[in-house]
Amino acid sequence: MNLLHRWLCSSSRWKDTVETQIIPWALEGLELGSNVLEVGPGYGMTTDVLHDWVEHLTCVEIDNTLAQRLRRRNEGRDVTVLCESATAMSLPDAAFDGAVSFTMLHHVPSMALQDQLLAEVARVLRPGGIFAGTDSCYSHVFGFLHLFDTMVVVEPSTFPDRLRAAGFEHIRVDVQPGRFRFRARKRSDAIARS
């Protein structure tokens, strides 16, 4: 992430947005279960909220500095932080009740890797497990924020087909100005990919 983006994602303003808008909207009416995976927590603003909602939270963060910082901040809590790519997780098949991803998919550097991430999330979810989250829609401000940064925008209208191809069903995508939320369940008959 560029410096402006790092500043914003670690700000108290972003923390407030996460607590009062993003997570309540993304998880409205959902029960994630007790063992939940968070993909790409970044600075951990979402983790700070989620750890109170679930019995055990496992975070997969690719950035070593952010993963170490998140690990230190969550000492003594039932939060596990792994530093690895969510496109090739070391986690066992069908290990989680639910998985979440908040405003990070556009940081994955290609659609092919995004699809690989979706398939990995499906692999580690139990059949019927929920996958929910949010991401941003393109705008000029969003583009400016990502100057010299990774930005592969996820198109909400085609996202259901991509989730279906990864092994999900009961898919719903809702769009608000500037963002969208998604929720889907791992197919009961889905075969885990190794």
C-alpha positions in Angstrom: 0.0 0.0 0.0 1.2 3.5 -0.6 1.7 6.0 2.2 -1.6 7.7 1.9 -3.4 4.4 2.0 -1.4 3.2 5.0 -2.2 6.4 6.9 -6.0 6.0 6.1 -6.2 2.3 7.0 -4.5 2.9 10.4 -6.6 6.0 11.2 -9.2 6.5 13.9 -11.6 7.6 11.2 -11.2 4.3 9.4 -11.7 2.4 12.7 -14.9 4.3 13.3 -16.1 3.5 9.7 -15.3 -0.2 10.2 -17.1 -0.4 13.6 -20.2 1.6 12.7 -20.7 1.0 9.0 -18.7 -1.8 7.3 -19.0 -4.7 9.7 -22.6 -4.1 10.8 -23.7 -3.9 7.2 -21.6 -6.8 6.0 -22.7 -9.2 8.8 -26.2 -8.0 9.2 -28.4 -11.0 10.0 -25.6 -13.6 9.7 -24.3 -16.1 12.2 -20.6 -16.9 11.4 -20.1 -19.7 13.9 -17.5 -20.0 16.6 -14.4 -20.7 14.5 -13.9 -17.9 12.0 -11.2 -17.1 9.4 -10.4 -13.5 8.5 -8.7 -13.0 5.2 -6.4 -9.9 4.9 -7.0 -8.1 8.1 -4.3 -5.5 7.3 -4.0 -3.1 10.2 -6.5 -5.1 12.2 -9.3 -2.6 12.6 -11.8 -5.4 11.6 -10.0 -7.9 13.9 -10.5 -5.6 16.8 -14.3 -5.8 16.3 -14.5 -9.4 15.2 -12.6 -11.0 18.1 -15.5 -10.0 20.4 -18.1 -11.6 18.1 -16.6 -15.1 17.8 -15.1 -17.8 20.0 -11.9 -18.2 17.9 -10.6 -16.0 15.1 -7.8 -16.9 12.7 -6.3 -14.1 10.6 -4.3 -14.7 7.4 -2.2 -11.6 6.5 0.4 -11.6 3.8 2.3 -8.5 5.0 4.9 -9.7 7.6 5.1 -6.3 9.4 1.3 -6.0 9.7 1.0 -9.7 10.8 3.6 -9.2 13.5 1.9 -6.1 14.7 -1.5 -7.8 14.8 -0.1 -10.8 16.6 1.4 -8.6 19.4 -1.8 -6.6 19.7 -3.9 -9.7 20.2 -1.7 -11.5 22.7 -3.9 -13.1 25.4 -6.9 -13.2 23.1 -8.2 -16.2 21.2 -6.8 -14.8 17.9 -4.3 -16.7 15.8 -2.4 -14.6 13.2 -0.7 -16.4 10.3 1.6 -14.6 7.9 1.0 -16.2 4.5 -0.9 -15.7 1.3 -4.6 -16.5 1.3 -4.2 -17.9 -2.2 -2.3 -20.9 -0.7 -3.2 -21.3 3.0 -1.5 -23.9 5.2 -4.8 -24.4 7.0 -6.6 -27.8 6.9 -9.7 -28.5 4.7 -13.1 -27.8 6.2 -11.7 -26.3 9.4 -13.8 -23.1 9.7 -17.5 -22.3 10.4 -17.3 -19.0 8.7 -14.9 -16.7 6.8 -14.8 -12.9 6.2 -12.9 -10.5 4.1 -13.3 -6.7 4.4 -12.3 -4.2 1.8 -9.2 -6.2 0.7 -10.0 -8.2 -2.4 -8.9 -5.3 -4.7 -5.4 -5.6 -3.2 -5.0 -9.1 -4.7 -2.9 -8.3 -7.8 -4.9 -10.2 -10.5 -8.4 -11.7 -11.1 -6.8 -15.1 -11.3 -5.3 -14.8 -7.9 -8.6 -13.4 -6.5 -10.3 -16.5 -7.9 -7.6 -18.7 -6.3 -8.2 -17.0 -3.0 -12.0 -17.6 -3.3 -11.3 -21.3 -4.0 -9.0 -21.5 -0.9 -11.6 -19.9 1.3 -14.1 -22.5 0.0 -11.5 -25.3 0.7 -11.0 -24.3 4.4 -14.8 -23.8 5.1 -17.0 -26.6 6.3 -19.9 -27.5 4.0 -22.6 -24.9 4.5 -20.1 -22.4 6.0 -20.7 -18.8 5.4 -18.3 -16.5 3.5 -19.1 -12.8 3.9 -17.5 -9.4 3.4 -17.2 -6.2 1.6 -15.1 -4.4 -1.0 -15.1 -1.0 -2.7 -16.5 0.0 -6.0 -14.4 2.1 -8.4 -14.6 5.9 -8.1 -12.1 8.7 -8.9 -11.3 9.1 -5.2 -10.7 5.3 -4.9 -8.4 5.4 -7.9 -6.5 8.4 -6.4 -6.1 6.6 -3.1 -4.5 3.7 -5.0 -2.0 5.6 -7.1 1.2 3.5 -7.3 -0.6 0.8 -5.4 -2.3 -2.5 -6.2 -5.9 -2.1 -7.3 -7.8 -4.8 -9.2 -11.4 -3.7 -8.7 -13.9 -6.5 -8.2 -17.0 -6.0 -10.4 -20.1 -6.7 -8.2 -22.2 -7.8 -11.2 -19.8 -10.7 -12.1 -18.8 -11.6 -8.6 -21.7 -14.1 -8.0 -20.4 -16.2 -11.0 -16.9 -16.1 -9.6 -18.1 -17.2 -6.2 -20.2 -20.0 -7.7 -17.1 -21.3 -9.7 -15.1 -21.4 -6.4 -17.7 -23.7 -4.8 -20.3 -21.4 -3.2 -24.1 -21.3 -3.4 -26.9 -19.1 -1.9 -24.9 -16.1 -3.1 -26.1 -12.5 -2.6 -24.3 -9.3 -3.5 -25.7 -5.9 -2.5 -24.3 -2.6 -3.7 -24.3 0.8 -1.9 -22.6 3.9 -3.2 -18.9 3.2 -3.1 -19.0 -0.4 -1.8 -20.7 -3.7 -2.0 -21.2 -6.6 0.4 -21.4 -10.3 -0.4 -22.4 -13.4 1.4 -22.4 -17.0 0.2 -22.3 -20.6 1.6 -19.9 -23.3 0.7 -21.8 -25.9 -1.3 -22.7 -29.0 0.7 -21.4 -31.2 -2.1 -18.2 -29.2 -2.7 -15.1 -31.3 -2.9 -12.1 -29.7 -1.2 -9.3 -28.7 -3.5 -5.7 -29.5 -2.4 
